[in-house]
Amino acid sequence: MSSTVYESGSSADKNRLPMMSLREVVMFPRSIVPLFVGRESSIKAIEEAIAEYDKKIFLVTQEFPEKEKPAPSDLFRIGTVSKILQMLRLPDGTIKVLFEGLYRASWNPDADGMTFKEDFPLVDIERVDDLHAEENATEALVRSVHEALENFGKVNKKIAPETVLAISTIRSAGKLADSIMPHLKVEFIKKQGILEMVDPLERLEAVYELLLGEIEIVSIEKRVKNRVKGQMEKNQREYYLNEKLKAINKEMGREDDPQAEAHDLEEQLDAKQMDDESRDRVRKEIKKLRQMAPSSAEYTVVRNYVDWVMELPWNSYKKTKLDISRAREILDEDHYGLKKPKERILEYMAVQSLVETIKGPILCFAGPPGVGKTSIAKSIARAMDREFVRLSLGGVRDEAEIRGHRRTYVGALPGKIIQSLRRCEFSNPVICLDEVDKMSTDFRGDPSAALLEVLDPEQNGTFSDHYLDLDYDLSKVFFITTANDLHSIPLPLQDRMEIITLPGYLETEKMHIAKDFLLPKQIKEHGLKEENLAVSDEAMLDIIRTYTKEAGVRSLERELARVCRKTAMQIVESGDRDKNMQVERDNLTSILGVYKFRFGSREEKSLVGVATGLAYTQVGGEMLMVEVVLMPGKGKVVITGKLGDVMQESAQAALSYIRSRSDLFGLKSDFHEKIDVHVHVPEGATPKDGPSAGITLCTAIASAFLNVPVRHDLAMTGEITLRGRVLPIGGLREKLLAAHRGQSKTVLIPIDNKKDLKEVPDEILTDLEIIPVENMDEVLSCALDSLTAEELFRGRNNVTPIALNLIKDEYQSQPH
């Protein structure tokens, strides 16, 4: 190797140039290559080369391309001194540079031969010249390379013929190798190896080998492309011939002939037990298929319609077993309690066993969540040995979900009723329309109105789906609907159903359900054995009272699942598969945590202005506390506790009743003008409404005015009028359950609700003293502590109304 002296630069920089590293690119002498440069150090090196080194720069390839800032040891020792022909700055901050390779050079990473300037290196280089080669051997190799290059240009269209012609004029082995290398697609490591070869003959031989390899690769790619193209042409040819064969078969009446398909459909139609009108309609549709081309869009529409009609179970009924005793066993096995719904089902089965044909009943199970409405529908299907189909109507807004879409729409389908009949293959299944109260209405129609025909025993014998446009008999279908709130169901729809209320469970019923149904089920689902877990009756009662607050048993099942998970954890950690876990009242909090709910929410002692009412919610009955406070003021009435309009009106009516009876209570006629009344119902985050708290509000207000406590062990419910009459209310059973759960001893109810006591379990009636009342005078006589009616309205000797103290006026009590 020999060194050269540059023509430009000072004497101190004769052998020194800026160096720029390249990623996966190898620069060869006598080649012109455009590169995009983005690294800040590289850009500065290019700018330095243009300004100080006559546009000359030393380009070296990185050994590891992924490194952003390579160390000197990461760069190859042989590179190319290049000249910058053109530089263009791009908007994104990068530059496009056109380099021309001049000659090979080496560099030394020693401390003396390399310095840094503004993050880019300046290195001392030494020119690397080619060795001399034998002319005869070189000439033979050059000819072979020229021939191979010509073949490469023929198979590779990416290299221009002008480039091949220009390279073919080069006779020098070293120059020829350097000119060919930039056009070969090989790894940069191999290119670097070619660059480092100083023997031109050896370098050209290596290039010749790579060139032959590229020719072979390009030839293989060309053969593969030709093969793929031939396969595509073959597939197209086969498609054409298949279509032609179909046309021939159509002419000859063979298998793929649409006429033969239509003939098969007609045979299936004859086997269906359809009415004549429907049969004629389907036969006309099949006739249309004969006249249509299978490739037309209308053919698919008509064929789908015919398939839907043919797959419905026209007049196909499953034979049912009408064994009343077996049905009673199944219903009792699956559900505890629910006496009334079970009786109604058994009555229907008894009538069906006597009468050959009976219209399917329409039942509506209404009740709070978790009481078993949907599960009892499944049990009914099992008891009657019928197919069971469940349709969830929650959130349905489109009428077409019930009646289907007309065939004029793209992608039209029948409604959910017809779709379910197609799945179950019989026309007499049990169909459960779940959450019928959760349907809503929008611009697409009212789905509840579409149900009027479905759930009417007088009309559903000729139910018409928009898609079928045929009358279908639904009279043998046993429809069961479920709902949480009957108020959201339109009255015409309610009129078509027999509503059976499923009330909340008693504590005793929950105990039976938990021990006989829920706990064994959860033990099985959690991979446990019966001997692994034992829950005492006291612990189970505490779970029901203090960890759940519901009318059903869903939360109770979740809490039992938590107990099973704790048991499974102990078994896995101990490794003892036969480990037994005892759940008692003492260790319940360590398993389920602190109590979630307060059991028995009545007051511990009688207080002035505090009365206990009873309310009905979707989760059952609740105890409702009413508090009243009197303050000196200007007659303002404040009502708080997130009360609805009806409940606020009840408070106003109660206050008006007391004002109308002020003479009997020993109050001035204008007492209300100097007193502010604040009525509050706790749990303000929970909305409350309804008229049944009227007598409770009136009792609390009267207690505050008279300064007489209300009995803490007494609860009440009833609507009040301005004249003091007590009107009947709803949900009496649930309210009495809440009073019993809250440990009340006495409950005041409207006298008109006395007939509803037949629906209340005997154990509740035994523990509670039920007092029917007709007017507020009776209510106050019973509710105000240690105060008889005679003392309240006649004696007045032991009563000092608190209102008198607030008014601070002289007042002479006179007997009334």
ZAMARGU-4260 file (C-alpha; in steps of 0.2 Angstrom, whole numbers, plus 5000, padded with zeros to 4 digits):
<rodrens>
0) 5000/5000/5000 | 5006/5018/4996 | 5000/5034/5003 | 4996/5050/4993 | 4995/5068/4996
5) 4979/5078/4993 | 4980/5093/4982 | 4969/5104/4994 | 4970/5108/5012 | 4985/5115/5023
10) 5001/5105/5025 | 4994/5099/5042 | 4979/5091/5034 | 4987/5083/5019 | 4981/5065/5024
15) 4965/5070/5035 | 4947/5070/5029 | 4930/5071/5038 | 4923/5053/5040 | 4905/5048/5039
20) 4898/5030/5043 | 4885/5021/5032 | 4872/5009/5037 | 4871/4993/5026 | 4878/5003/5011
25) 4895/5000/5004 | 4903/5014/4993 | 4913/5008/4979 | 4926/5018/4968 | 4920/5024/4951
30) 4901/5023/4957 | 4888/5037/4959 | 4876/5034/4973 | 4862/5045/4980 | 4860/5044/4999
35) 4848/5051/5012 | 4857/5058/5027 | 4848/5061/5044 | 4861/5060/5058 | 4867/5076/5065
40) 4885/5071/5065 | 4884/5065/5047 | 4876/5081/5041 | 4890/5091/5050 | 4904/5080/5042
45) 4896/5084/5025 | 4895/5102/5028 | 4914/5102/5034 | 4919/5093/5018 | 4911/5105/5007
50) 4918/5120/5016 | 4936/5115/5020 | 4940/5099/5010 | 4936/5102/4992 | 4920/5092/4994
55) 4930/5076/4998 | 4924/5065/5012 | 4929/5047/5018 | 4914/5035/5019 | 4915/5019/5030
60) 4902/5006/5033 | 4896/5001/5050 | 4898/4983/5056 | 4882/4985/5066 | 4869/4995/5057
65) 4857/4996/5072 | 4869/5008/5082 | 4865/5026/5081 | 4882/5032/5087 | 4895/5019/5082
70) 4912/5018/5091 | 4928/5017/5081 | 4929/4998/5084 | 4912/4996/5075 | 4918/5003/5059
75) 4927/4993/5045 | 4945/4999/5042 | 4943/5000/5023 | 4932/5013/5015 | 4930/5025/5000
80) 4936/5042/4998 | 4921/5051/4989 | 4916/5067/4982 | 4900/5077/4985 | 4893/5081/4968
85) 4876/5088/4975 | 4867/5091/4991 | 4848/5095/4993 | 4840/5099/5010 | 4823/5092/5013
90) 4809/5099/5023 | 4810/5086/5037 | 4828/5091/5041 | 4837/5077/5032 | 4848/5080/5016
95) 4849/5071/5000 | 4867/5069/4994 | 4875/5063/4978 | 4892/5054/4981 | 4905/5049/4968
100) 4917/5036/4974 | 4935/5040/4970 | 4947/5027/4977 | 4949/5015/4992 | 4958/5021/5008
105) 4961/5014/5025 | 4961/5022/5042 | 4968/5019/5059 | 4958/5022/5075 | 4973/5026/5085
110) 4973/5042/5095 | 4985/5051/5084 | 4976/5047/5068 | 4958/5052/5073 | 4951/5068/5081
115) 4933/5074/5083 | 4926/5091/5078 | 4908/5095/5083 | 4903/5076/5085 | 4910/5070/5069
120) 4928/5062/5067 | 4942/5068/5056 | 4954/5054/5052 | 4971/5051/5044 | 4968/5040/5028
125) 4980/5030/5017 | 4976/5026/4999 | 4975/5008/4995 | 4980/5004/4977 | 4976/4988/4967
130) 4990/4975/4964 | 4996/4971/4946 | 4988/4955/4939 | 4993/4944/4924 | 4986/4951/4908
135) 4981/4934/4900 | 4971/4928/4915 | 4963/4945/4917 | 4958/4946/4899 | 4949/4929/4900
140) 4940/4933/4916 | 4935/4950/4909 | 4927/4942/4894 | 4917/4929/4905 | 4911/4944/4916
145) 4905/4954/4901 | 4896/4939/4894 | 4888/4936/4911 | 4884/4954/4913 | 4875/4954/4896
150) 4864/4939/4902 | 4861/4948/4918 | 4854/4963/4909 | 4842/4951/4899 | 4834/4943/4914
155) 4834/4958/4925 | 4824/4972/4918 | 4829/4984/4933 | 4846/4987/4925 | 4846/4999/4910
160) 4853/4993/4894 | 4864/5009/4893 | 4872/5004/4910 | 4876/4987/4904 | 4883/4994/4888
165) 4894/5007/4897 | 4901/4994/4909 | 4905/4982/4895 | 4918/4994/4888 | 4928/4993/4904
170) 4943/4981/4901 | 4952/4984/4918 | 4948/4970/4931 | 4948/4981/4946 | 4937/4995/4938
175) 4925/4982/4931 | 4922/4974/4947 | 4920/4990/4956 | 4907/4996/4942 | 4897/4980/4943
180) 4895/4978/4962 | 4883/4993/4965 | 4870/4984/4954 | 4870/4968/4963 | 4858/4964/4977
185) 4869/4956/4990 | 4872/4958/5009 | 4883/4973/5014 | 4895/4961/5022 | 4899/4953/5006
190) 4901/4970/4997 | 4913/4975/5011 | 4923/4960/5008 | 4924/4964/4989 | 4929/4982/4993
195) 4943/4976/5004 | 4951/4965/4991 | 4966/4973/4983 | 4970/4960/4970 | 4959/4965/4955
200) 4959/4947/4948 | 4953/4940/4965 | 4940/4954/4966 | 4933/4951/4949 | 4932/4932/4952
205) 4922/4935/4967 | 4911/4948/4958 | 4909/4935/4944 | 4903/4922/4956 | 4890/4934/4964
210) 4884/4939/4946 | 4881/4921/4941 | 4872/4918/4958 | 4861/4934/4954 | 4857/4927/4937
215) 4851/4911/4944 | 4840/4919/4957 | 4832/4931/4944 | 4829/4916/4933 | 4821/4906/4947
220) 4810/4921/4951 | 4805/4923/4933 | 4800/4904/4932 | 4790/4906/4948 | 4781/4921/4941
225) 4777/4912/4925 | 4771/4897/4934 | 4759/4907/4945 | 4753/4916/4929 | 4750/4900/4921
230) 4740/4894/4936 | 4730/4909/4936 | 4726/4907/4917 | 4722/4888/4921 | 4710/4894/4935
235) 4702/4906/4923 | 4700/4893/4910 | 4693/4880/4922 | 4680/4893/4928 | 4675/4897/4910
240) 4673/4878/4906 | 4663/4875/4922 | 4651/4889/4918 | 4650/4882/4900 | 4647/4865/4908
245) 4633/4872/4919 | 4625/4879/4903 | 4626/4862/4895 | 4619/4853/4910 | 4605/4866/4911
250) 4601/4862/4893 | 4601/4843/4896 | 4592/4844/4913 | 4605/4837/4923 | 4610/4839/4942
255) 4615/4857/4942 | 4600/4862/4932 | 4589/4875/4942 | 4574/4866/4935 | 4580/4851/4945
260) 4582/4861/4961 | 4565/4868/4959 | 4558/4851/4956 | 4566/4845/4973 | 4559/4860/4982
265) 4541/4856/4975 | 4543/4838/4982 | 4548/4845/4999 | 4533/4857/4998 | 4521/4843/4995
270) 4528/4834/5011 | 4524/4849/5022 | 4508/4851/5032 | 4504/4868/5026 | 4488/4877/5023
275) 4482/4878/5005 | 4485/4897/5004 | 4503/4896/5010 | 4507/4881/4999 | 4501/4891/4984
280) 4511/4906/4988 | 4527/4896/4990 | 4523/4886/4974 | 4522/4903/4965 | 4539/4908/4972
285) 4547/4891/4966 | 4540/4895/4949 | 4549/4911/4949 | 4565/4902/4952 | 4563/4892/4937
290) 4563/4907/4926 | 4578/4916/4934 | 4596/4914/4931 | 4606/4908/4946 | 4618/4922/4945
295) 4605/4935/4947 | 4603/4944/4964 | 4584/4942/4964 | 4587/4923/4963 | 4596/4923/4980
300) 4582/4933/4988 | 4568/4922/4982 | 4578/4906/4986 | 4582/4912/5004 | 4563/4916/5006
305) 4558/4898/5000 | 4571/4891/5012 | 4564/4900/5027 | 4547/4895/5023 | 4552/4877/5020
310) 4562/4875/5036 | 4548/4881/5048 | 4539/4867/5058 | 4522/4870/5050 | 4509/4860/5060
315) 4523/4850/5068 | 4519/4847/5086 | 4530/4838/5099 | 4520/4825/5109 | 4520/4830/5127
320) 4518/4820/5143 | 4504/4826/5154 | 4509/4818/5170 | 4503/4830/5184 | 4512/4821/5198
325) 4529/4821/5188 | 4527/4839/5184 | 4524/4844/5202 | 4539/4834/5207 | 4550/4844/5194
330) 4543/4861/5199 | 4546/4857/5217 | 4563/4850/5214 | 4569/4866/5204 | 4561/4879/5215
335) 4557/4881/5233 | 4540/4891/5236 | 4532/4900/5222 | 4516/4891/5226 | 4504/4902/5215
340) 4514/4900/5199 | 4516/4881/5201 | 4497/4880/5204 | 4493/4889/5188 | 4505/4878/5178
345) 4497/4862/5185 | 4480/4869/5182 | 4484/4872/5163 | 4491/4854/5162 | 4476/4846/5170
350) 4464/4855/5157 | 4475/4850/5143 | 4474/4832/5148 | 4455/4833/5147 | 4453/4844/5131
355) 4462/4839/5115 | 4465/4857/5109 | 4467/4872/5121 | 4475/4888/5116 | 4492/4892/5124
360) 4491/4902/5139 | 4500/4919/5141 | 4508/4921/5158 | 4518/4936/5164 | 4529/4933/5179
365) 4532/4950/5188 | 4543/4952/5202 | 4559/4959/5209 | 4576/4953/5201 | 4583/4936/5207
370) 4567/4928/5213 | 4567/4915/5199 | 4556/4921/5185 | 4567/4915/5170 | 4572/4899/5179
375) 4554/4893/5183 | 4550/4896/5164 | 4564/4883/5160 | 4556/4871/5173 | 4539/4873/5165
380) 4546/4867/5148 | 4555/4852/5157 | 4539/4848/5166 | 4529/4848/5150 | 4542/4840/5140
385) 4543/4854/5127 | 4556/4863/5119 | 4562/4879/5128 | 4567/4895/5119 | 4572/4911/5128
390) 4571/4928/5119 | 4578/4943/5128 | 4568/4959/5124 | 4579/4971/5135 | 4584/4986/5124
395) 4574/4981/5109 | 4568/4997/5100 | 4564/4990/5082 | 4547/4983/5078 | 4555/4973/5065
400) 4564/4962/5079 | 4546/4955/5082 | 4538/4956/5065 | 4553/4955/5054 | 4558/4965/5039
405) 4549/4966/5022 | 4558/4957/5008 | 4561/4974/4999 | 4576/4978/5011 | 4593/4971/5008
410) 4597/4957/5021 | 4579/4956/5027 | 4575/4942/5040 | 4560/4936/5049 | 4557/4942/5067
415) 4563/4934/5083 | 4547/4923/5085 | 4549/4915/5068 | 4568/4913/5070 | 4565/4904/5086
420) 4552/4892/5079 | 4564/4888/5065 | 4578/4883/5078 | 4567/4872/5089 | 4558/4863/5075
425) 4541/4862/5083 | 4526/4873/5083 | 4522/4870/5102 | 4537/4876/5112 | 4538/4886/5128
430) 4545/4903/5123 | 4551/4915/5137 | 4550/4933/5132 | 4562/4940/5145 | 4563/4957/5151
435) 4547/4963/5142 | 4546/4979/5152 | 4563/4984/5146 | 4558/4987/5128 | 4558/5005/5122
440) 4551/5015/5107 | 4560/5026/5094 | 4557/5031/5075 | 4558/5012/5070 | 4542/5008/5079
445) 4535/5002/5095 | 4540/4983/5098 | 4527/4982/5112 | 4513/4986/5100 | 4520/4972/5089
450) 4518/4960/5103 | 4499/4963/5105 | 4496/4951/5091 | 4508/4938/5097 | 4502/4938/5115
455) 4483/4938/5111 | 4476/4920/5111 | 4462/4926/5100 | 4474/4933/5086 | 4490/4924/5087
460) 4482/4909/5077 | 4485/4919/5061 | 4501/4929/5066 | 4508/4938/5050 | 4527/4941/5049
465) 4532/4955/5037 | 4545/4944/5029 | 4535/4928/5027 | 4519/4938/5023 | 4509/4922/5027
470) 4498/4918/5042 | 4507/4907/5055 | 4498/4898/5069 | 4506/4903/5086 | 4491/4897/5096
475) 4499/4881/5102 | 4515/4891/5109 | 4516/4893/5128 | 4521/4911/5130 | 4529/4916/5146
480) 4535/4934/5149 | 4545/4941/5163 | 4545/4959/5170 | 4552/4968/5185 | 4540/4983/5184
485) 4523/4982/5177 | 4521/5001/5176 | 4532/5002/5161 | 4522/4989/5151 | 4508/4997/5141
490) 4490/4993/5148 | 4484/4984/5131 | 4499/4972/5133 | 4495/4969/5151 | 4477/4965/5147
495) 4483/4951/5136 | 4493/4942/5149 | 4489/4933/5165 | 4500/4942/5178 | 4507/4931/5192
500) 4517/4941/5205 | 4532/4933/5212 | 4535/4941/5228 | 4552/4942/5237 | 4557/4928/5248
505) 4555/4927/5267 | 4571/4924/5277 | 4565/4906/5280 | 4562/4903/5262 | 4580/4910/5258
510) 4587/4898/5271 | 4579/4883/5262 | 4585/4889/5245 | 4602/4893/5251 | 4604/4876/5260
515) 4595/4865/5247 | 4599/4873/5231 | 4612/4887/5231 | 4626/4880/5242 | 4626/4863/5234
520) 4627/4871/5217 | 4642/4882/5222 | 4651/4868/5230 | 4650/4858/5214 | 4655/4873/5203
525) 4670/4877/5213 | 4677/4859/5213 | 4673/4855/5231 | 4666/4841/5240 | 4651/4842/5252
530) 4662/4837/5267 | 4674/4852/5263 | 4662/4865/5268 | 4649/4867/5282 | 4639/4883/5285
535) 4629/4884/5301 | 4611/4890/5302 | 4616/4905/5312 | 4630/4910/5299 | 4618/4907/5285
540) 4605/4919/5293 | 4618/4932/5296 | 4624/4931/5278 | 4605/4934/5273 | 4603/4948/5285
545) 4619/4958/5285 | 4628/4954/5268 | 4613/4954/5256 | 4598/4966/5254 | 4587/4960/5241
550) 4570/4952/5237 | 4578/4938/5227 | 4594/4927/5230 | 4607/4932/5217 | 4617/4942/5230
555) 4615/4927/5242 | 4622/4916/5229 | 4637/4927/5226 | 4641/4928/5244 | 4641/4909/5245
560) 4652/4908/5230 | 4664/4919/5240 | 4664/4907/5255 | 4667/4893/5242 | 4682/4902/5235
565) 4689/4905/5252 | 4687/4886/5256 | 4696/4882/5239 | 4710/4893/5243 | 4713/4885/5260
570) 4713/4868/5252 | 4725/4872/5239 | 4737/4881/5251 | 4736/4866/5264 | 4737/4853/5251
575) 4724/4843/5260 | 4710/4838/5248 | 4699/4832/5263 | 4701/4848/5273 | 4685/4854/5281
580) 4680/4872/5284 | 4667/4877/5297 | 4658/4893/5294 | 4651/4900/5310 | 4644/4916/5316
585) 4660/4920/5325 | 4672/4918/5310 | 4660/4925/5297 | 4668/4942/5296 | 4685/4935/5294
590) 4678/4926/5278 | 4666/4939/5270 | 4673/4955/5278 | 4663/4968/5288 | 4644/4968/5287
595) 4637/4977/5272 | 4620/4981/5279 | 4612/4985/5295 | 4599/4973/5301 | 4584/4980/5310
600) 4583/4998/5306 | 4570/5004/5318 | 4574/5016/5332 | 4580/5009/5349 | 4569/5021/5358
605) 4554/5032/5355 | 4558/5050/5349 | 4549/5066/5346 | 4546/5069/5327 | 4553/5053/5321
610) 4541/5040/5313 | 4544/5023/5304 | 4536/5021/5288 | 4536/5006/5275 | 4540/5008/5257
615) 4540/4996/5242 | 4555/4995/5230 | 4560/4983/5216 | 4571/4974/5228 | 4556/4971/5240
620) 4550/4981/5255 | 4560/4994/5265 | 4558/5003/5281 | 4557/5022/5279 | 4562/5034/5293
625) 4554/5051/5293 | 4561/5065/5303 | 4553/5082/5307 | 4561/5097/5316 | 4552/5113/5321
630) 4561/5130/5322 | 4556/5148/5325 | 4553/5156/5308 | 4540/5163/5296 | 4529/5148/5291
635) 4542/5140/5279 | 4540/5122/5275 | 4556/5113/5269 | 4555/5095/5262 | 4572/5086/5259
640) 4578/5068/5255 | 4576/5068/5236 | 4557/5065/5237 | 4546/5064/5222 | 4531/5076/5218
645) 4519/5064/5225 | 4528/5062/5241 | 4530/5081/5243 | 4511/5083/5240 | 4508/5070/5254
650) 4519/5080/5266 | 4509/5096/5261 | 4492/5086/5264 | 4498/5080/5281 | 4502/5098/5286
655) 4486/5104/5280 | 4477/5091/5290 | 4486/5096/5306 | 4482/5114/5303 | 4463/5110/5301
660) 4464/5100/5318 | 4473/5114/5327 | 4459/5117/5339 | 4458/5099/5345 | 4477/5099/5347
665) 4477/5115/5358 | 4486/5125/5345 | 4482/5143/5339 | 4475/5145/5322 | 4490/5155/5316
670) 4503/5144/5325 | 4511/5140/5308 | 4515/5158/5303 | 4529/5159/5316 | 4536/5141/5314
675) 4547/5134/5301 | 4544/5115/5298 | 4558/5104/5291 | 4553/5087/5285 | 4568/5075/5280
680) 4568/5057/5274 | 4586/5050/5277 | 4596/5041/5263 | 4594/5057/5252 | 4604/5049/5238
685) 4590/5036/5235 | 4575/5044/5225 | 4558/5041/5235 | 4541/5044/5229 | 4523/5037/5231
690) 4508/5042/5242 | 4509/5027/5255 | 4520/5038/5266 | 4506/5050/5270 | 4501/5044/5287
695) 4520/5042/5292 | 4523/5060/5287 | 4507/5066/5296 | 4512/5056/5312 | 4530/5063/5312
700) 4523/5081/5310 | 4510/5079/5324 | 4523/5072/5336 | 4534/5087/5333 | 4520/5099/5336
705) 4513/5090/5351 | 4530/5086/5359 | 4525/5068/5361 | 4536/5053/5355 | 4531/5041/5342
710) 4532/5022/5347 | 4549/5016/5341 | 4542/4998/5338 | 4528/5003/5327 | 4528/5005/5308
715) 4514/5011/5297 | 4509/5013/5279 | 4494/5022/5270 | 4489/5037/5260 | 4481/5052/5268
720) 4468/5064/5262 | 4465/5082/5268 | 4451/5076/5279 | 4462/5063/5288 | 4456/5048/5279
725) 4468/5033/5277 | 4467/5026/5259 | 4473/5009/5253 | 4491/5006/5246 | 4500/4992/5236
730) 4514/4980/5240 | 4507/4976/5257 | 4515/4959/5258 | 4533/4966/5254 | 4530/4980/5267
735) 4525/4968/5281 | 4541/4958/5277 | 4551/4973/5279 | 4543/4977/5296 | 4546/4959/5301
740) 4564/4960/5296 | 4566/4977/5305 | 4559/4969/5321 | 4544/4980/5322 | 4530/4974/5334
745) 4515/4983/5327 | 4510/4989/5310 | 4496/5001/5305 | 4488/4997/5288 | 4473/5005/5279
750) 4457/4996/5283 | 4454/4993/5265 | 4470/4983/5264 | 4463/4970/5277 | 4458/4959/5263
755) 4476/4958/5256 | 4482/4949/5273 | 4477/4933/5265 | 4493/4934/5254 | 4504/4937/5269
760) 4513/4921/5276 | 4506/4915/5293 | 4523/4917/5302 | 4523/4935/5298 | 4505/4937/5304
765) 4509/4928/5320 | 4524/4939/5324 | 4516/4956/5320 | 4501/4965/5327 | 4492/4971/5312
770) 4480/4986/5316 | 4469/4992/5302 | 4465/5010/5303 | 4452/5021/5295 | 4457/5039/5299
775) 4472/5049/5306 | 4464/5050/5323 | 4466/5032/5325 | 4483/5032/5319 | 4489/5045/5331
780) 4480/5036/5345 | 4490/5021/5341 | 4507/5029/5336 | 4510/5042/5349 | 4518/5035/5364
785) 4508/5033/5381 | 4494/5044/5374 | 4476/5038/5373 | 4463/5046/5361 | 4454/5053/5376
790) 4470/5061/5382 | 4475/5068/5365 | 4458/5075/5361 | 4449/5079/5377 | 4460/5079/5392
795) 4476/5089/5386 | 4482/5090/5404 | 4498/5081/5402 | 4502/5088/5385 | 4513/5103/5382
800) 4514/5107/5363 | 4532/5112/5358 | 4524/5124/5346 | 4519/5135/5361 | 4537/5136/5367
805) 4543/5141/5350 | 4529/5155/5348 | 4533/5162/5365 | 4516/5170/5366 | 4505/5169/5381
810) 4493/5155/5379 | 4479/5150/5390 | 4475/5132/5388 | 4456/5128/5387 | 4448/5111/5388
815) 4440/5105/5372
</rodrens>
